[in-house]
Amino acid sequence: MNYDFDLILPRRGTDSVKWNRHEADVLPLWVADLDFASPQPVIEALARRVEHGVFGYGIEPPLLREVVRELLRQRYDWQVANEDLVLLPGVVPGLNLVALACSEPGDGLLVQPPIYPPFLAVEKNIGRTVETAPLVLRSGRYEVDPNELERALTARTRVFLLCNPHNPSGRVFTRAELEQVAEVCLRHNLVLCSDEIHQDFIYEGHTHIPIASLAPEIAARTVTLLSPSKTYNIAGFHLAVAVVNNPELRAKLNAASAGILPRKPGVLDIVAALAAYQHGGEWLGQLLAYLKANRDLLVGYVGEDRLPGVTMGRPEGTYLGWLDCRAAGIQGSAMEFFLREARVALGEGADFGAAGEGFVRLNFGCPRSALLDALERMRQALERNARLG
């Protein structure tokens, strides 16, 4: 079937965190939540299950692991076993779980800012120390810098928290960059936790490589976190998958999660995930084409200097634009400026670490008319600001 991603679906009054955070005249493009209906097979599968009327404790159907394994094989030529898969309620709990299981209070967790804020929050959540090896910005493109990795390491570094595809920059790291990360982890005996939740949002000319697929010795120390929640816009359900090849590492995760995280997802979580994985491919293909056009529109709009003083790199993956507003003549927070003057809600760059100050994150996973509306509002706000300045 053909999906209409131009359709505006009213989301106010639906208990949406994205749409209920701000006043009614604010256009929200902040949190990474798509403004599109989920795949029709997911909606229909949920409706059938709801019609049954009983929602008791569920069990994991064997088919779930088979479906996940087959997708990893088809998309990435990555062979994993049933026992390698650990079900979790989400990727963010997975980040915290890996850090908790594989380090002690005061140990170091290595991250590459600017980085998705939950990476930075692990520090206070479980009493660890975040160590930063910033990505290097060269000509609008963030890159892994081996020198930064070595500089940031300490004697107490235990876990490398990787985000690939990278949030917020939209980078899809190359094999060479991933090999640099892997070499550091091997040489310093680090556990590698790789958040790959955006792995299905990859644009032409780029390829997602699960870092655990590089070599058996990397897989043996890696926890890869996946979820259908972003890919199929079912973030309201709670199911993620950790791929853990090493049985000793799996045992650590299971021990650390005992009595804290649910052992099994809910019955509707399973229904949504299975329907998405099995029957969401047509929807996803059409969505990627739509998002690519949105990305190109955004990059072109900024590249034509229609947002004076704002620059950005070209996202290679994700549906997130990372806008550098440091030369735009804005006093104070760019996020607060656009919220106040344009009535557009964006992600606060400083929330992604000190390297994000002066930036905003824009979610272009929305109907194109909404994206154009937001950009026009932002343009007018900057022009008014320039006249007053």
Buried (B, 14 or more C-beta within 10 A) or exposed (E): EEBEBEEEEEBEEEEBEBBEEBEEEBBBBBBBBBBBBBBBBBBEBBEEBEEEEEEEEBEBEEEBBEBBBEBBEEEBEBEBEEEBBBBBBBBBBBBBBBBBBBBEEEBBBBBBBBBBBBBBBBBEEBBBBBBBBBBBBEEEBBBBBEEBBEEBBEEBBBBBBBBBBBBBBBBBBBEEBBBBBBBBBBEBEBBBBBBBBBBBBBBEEBEBBBBBBBEEEBBBBBBBBBBBBBBBBBBBBBBBBBBBBBEEBBEBBBEBBEEEBEEBBBBBBBBBBBBBBBBBBBBBEBBBEBBBBBBBBBBEBBBEEBBEBBBBBBBBBBBBBBBBBBEBBBEEBBBBBBBEBBBBBBBBBBBBBEBBBBBBBBBBBBBBEBBBBBBBBBBEBBEEBEEEE
